[in-house]
Amino acid sequence: MENENVTKIAQDLNIKESQIAKVLDLTSQGNTIPFIARYRKEMTGNLDEVQIKAIIDLDKSMTALADRKATVLAKIEEQGKLTAELKKAIENSEKLADVEELYLPYKEKRRTKATIAREAGLFPLARLILQNKPSLEVEAANFITEGFETADKALAGACEILIEAFSEDNKLRSWVYNEIWSYSSIISTVKDEAADDNKTFQIYYDFSEKVSKIQGYRILALNRGEKLGILKVGFEHNIDKMVRFMGARFKNKNAYIDDVIAGTIKKKIVPAMERRVHSELTESAEDGAIELFSENLRNLLLVSPLKGKMVLGFDPAFRTEAKLAVVDQTGKLMTTQVIYPVPPASQAKIEQSKKDLAELIRTYGVEIIAIGNGTASRESEAFVAQVLKDFPDVSYVIVNESGASVYSASELARHEFPDLTVEKRSAISIARRLQDPLAELVKIDPKSIGVGQYQHDVSQKKLAENLDFVVDTVVNQVGVNINTASPALLAHVSGLNKTISENIVKYRDENGRIASREEIKKVPRLGAKAFEQAAGFLRIPGAENILDNTGVHPESYKAVERLLKELNITDLDDSAKTKLQSVSIETMAETINIGQETLKDIIADLLKPGRDLRDDFEAPVLRQDVLDISDLEIGQKLEGTVRNVVDFGAFVDIGLHDDGLIHISQMSKSFVKHPSQVVSVGDVVTVWVSKIDKERGKINLSLVDLRELN
């Protein structure tokens, strides 16, 4: 079975069988996806994390499918009904749903009308109906029995037997299934308009779209609208065509056969196939939503950190005080304070708040103010912009605070800041998000970060698994400073878990700074396998051995020594880097007995020790003055940051109360299949204002200069 899996996975993913076999072998030995992707490139043919995960996932699903096939075959064989044709059909099925369709006639059934009719001896009467015997009503009189006291009732019972039998016919079910996919429509009507306060589902009040063409986000919207009781959702079919197709099986028909055909199609097969099609549409839509959420999360986690800045975190509020927190360049808390910067606070309190903020800026040398984008954020932004007129060297930035409140109330936050209120912890989190988004965001359940669509409507298990994979991948690609990382961040490092991560922090607290990768082995519960998997992803800035602050794995240190000796390098100065850049990878790899891909990675690390992958991404847009919707004009050119990418467009922060929407149709002069082809979360983009709705505070934007569209 394992070889069959490898062959099929190779076909499905267009990857060599040898690569797939090696991935599955490495996985069975307890190696993690990040470790395999980074340090076993020669073995896998340079497969990345996504490809490796796809191989592992497909192997699991194919194994589960094979197990189910074996169970079904055994159960049918027990009944003595397993034919060679049926066995082949089950073995060749590629979907679990197809296996279940083939198994349907042999499943143990609950008691039905057809069951009762068979028990009453009505099967011969059902056969007479199929034979189109004349005078069926007279014949039926011979079958009158308890529960079927008249000829009409006996005939009705016989029809139920036929309906159940035909409804389990795999070929007929398969035809109806394909007919629905090809020609039927999904429809919806309004059920309770009053329940739709914001008219969110208005476009679905009278909606119809072909099953074959409907987009995933529409399915998720319809599902949610139905769940909330706002919409009534169903299908529209060509039932007459389905009835004619089934009727063609019968040379001669009578009224009872017509009833059987109608009952089979309308009462049994169509509802069953509707459930299957809807389930498949939903599964596909969920997969699309999860994939988009994962991509958005990855881009958010890779937002460039604002290093070496003294930051003031500003958690806005209307009716309660705003919370401020100053953190130093390393994220260490310096002080917290509360102010009353916006109405309904009195003017006197607002003026005092200006003085308090100015004093904090002077006392701590604040360079940037990070304002949370929640309630009262834009009013707070106006307040901050006024204060900063006296501080021309200080800027502010609006920070997406989604999930900050979740973190602030968590056990982790209580452990970090046991003496602070939830709101003050939130202000610290907002400040740190600007300094190092990755380190702060890993403390929060990814579902709460707010860069997806319909994330609460998809499989929560599948969503969590995919988002955790994204976080793990990014953390390991970036690398982690073992001397400053929180347990939450360390727990995402390949080979580590919650217990080992907490032990690392405890070891640091008791023994001081960890000086080398070798010392990591002294951490309790961190065994040889965990060290092998984790060491290359743990960074030690300032270590005696410069390799300890790179992505070079300790298993390759000897090879690096041979490399430097071959090149006569004793110090990584400019001349050394010139030598490294001119190395013949093929020749040198053979000389020092190391893989070519590994050598490429080693040279990249030696050229930029301690490099941060995120430095290649754009930094956030810093502002000094507030923008109001009344300041905007159609065609105006602005700069903004992409906050979220969804199936129909992207939301961009241009400095207003609400983010502006770039609809997919406004992203390019040519056709765009999906917004993610054009923009990503965290991108800094130039946009033009295309529509302004002042009453609703809505702004539409374009990535194309409007003059070019005309």
Secondary structure, 3 states (H helix, E strand, C coil): CHHHHHHHHHHHHCCCHHHHHHHHHHHHCCCCHHHHHHHCHHHHCCCCHHHHHHHHHHHHHHHHHHHHHHHHHHHHHHCCCCCHHHHHHHHHCCCHHHHHHHHHHHCCCCCCHHHHHHHCCCHHHHHHHHCCCCCHHHHHHHHCECCECCHHHHHHHHHHHHHHHHHCCHHHHHHHHHHHHHHCEEEEEECCHHHCCCCCCHHHCEEEEECCCCCHHHHHHHHHHHHCCCEEEEEECCHHHHHHHHHCCCCCCCHHHHHHHHHHHHHHHHHHHHHHHHHHHHHHHHHHHHHHHHHHHHHHHCCCCCCCCCEEEEECCCCCCEEEEEECCCCCEEEEEEECCCCCCCHHHHHHHHHHHHHHHHHHCCCEEEEECCCCHHHHHHHHHHHHHHCCCCEEEEECCCCHHHHHCCHHHHHHCCCCCHHHHHHHHHHHHHHCHHHHHCCCCHHHCCCCCCCCCCCHHHHHHHHHHHHHHHHHHHCEECCCCCHHHHCCCCCCCHHHHHHHHHHHHHHCCCCCHHHHCCCCCCCHHHHHHHHHHEECCCCCCHHHHCCCCHHHHHHHHHHHHHCCCCCCCHHHHHHHHCCCHHHHHHHCCCCHHHHHHHHHHHHCCCCCHHHHCCCCCCECCCCCHHHCCCCCEEEEEEEEEECCEEEEECCCCCCEEEEHHHCCCCCCCCHHHCCCCCCEEEEEEEEEECCCCEEEEECCCHHHHC
